[in-house]
Amino acid sequence: MNRLRRSDPEPTRAQKALKSGCREPDREVLGRLTRKSMDVPGEPPLFPDLDRLYTALDALDAPEDEK
């Protein structure tokens, strides 16, 4: 079981990738998160629909005239 640790490099890499416009590492990390940590067997994902999550985030970032 791969629990998220303070020193885990994956979230840091995902954040750097987001700044350059790449969402894939972020999706991988978010897809593995549960309410208890990361990769906890038997726990449902914290974000069960990542496409919907990113659609909502994109809507928040859209200029007012595009909403």
C-alpha positions as CSV (number, residue, x, y, z in Angstrom):
1,M,0.0,0.0,0.0
2,N,1.4,3.4,-1.1
3,R,0.3,5.9,1.5
4,L,0.9,9.6,0.7
5,R,3.8,10.9,2.7
6,R,5.0,14.4,3.2
7,S,8.2,13.6,1.3
8,D,6.3,11.8,-1.6
9,P,7.5,13.4,-4.8
10,E,4.4,12.6,-6.9
11,P,2.3,15.6,-5.7
12,T,5.2,17.9,-6.3
13,R,5.8,16.6,-9.8
14,A,2.0,16.9,-10.5
15,Q,2.0,20.5,-9.3
16,K,5.0,21.4,-11.5
17,A,3.3,19.7,-14.5
18,L,0.1,21.7,-13.9
19,K,2.1,24.9,-14.0
20,S,3.3,23.9,-17.5
21,G,-0.2,23.0,-18.6
22,C,0.0,19.2,-18.3
23,R,-2.8,17.6,-16.2
24,E,-1.9,13.9,-16.5
25,P,0.3,13.6,-13.4
26,D,-2.3,15.6,-11.4
27,R,-5.1,13.2,-12.6
28,E,-3.0,10.2,-11.6
29,V,-2.5,11.6,-8.1
30,L,-6.1,12.7,-7.6
31,G,-7.4,9.4,-9.0
32,R,-5.5,7.5,-6.3
33,L,-6.6,9.7,-3.3
34,T,-9.1,8.5,-0.8
35,R,-10.5,10.2,2.4
36,K,-7.9,8.2,4.4
37,S,-4.8,8.7,2.2
38,M,-3.5,7.4,-1.2
39,D,-4.0,3.9,-2.5
40,V,-6.0,2.6,0.5
41,P,-7.6,-0.8,-0.5
42,G,-11.4,-0.8,-0.1
43,E,-11.7,2.9,0.2
44,P,-13.6,4.8,-2.5
45,P,-11.8,7.5,-4.5
46,L,-12.0,11.0,-3.1
47,F,-12.9,12.3,-6.6
48,P,-14.9,9.6,-8.4
49,D,-15.4,11.6,-11.6
50,L,-12.2,13.4,-12.5
51,D,-13.6,14.7,-15.8
52,R,-16.4,16.4,-13.9
53,L,-13.9,17.9,-11.4
54,Y,-11.8,19.4,-14.2
55,T,-14.9,20.7,-15.9
56,A,-15.9,22.5,-12.7
57,L,-12.3,23.8,-12.2
58,D,-12.2,25.1,-15.8
59,A,-15.5,26.9,-15.3
60,L,-14.1,28.7,-12.3
61,D,-11.1,29.8,-14.4
62,A,-13.1,30.9,-17.4
63,P,-13.6,34.7,-18.0
64,E,-17.0,36.0,-17.0
65,D,-18.1,36.4,-20.6
66,E,-17.5,32.7,-21.3
67,K,-19.6,31.4,-18.4
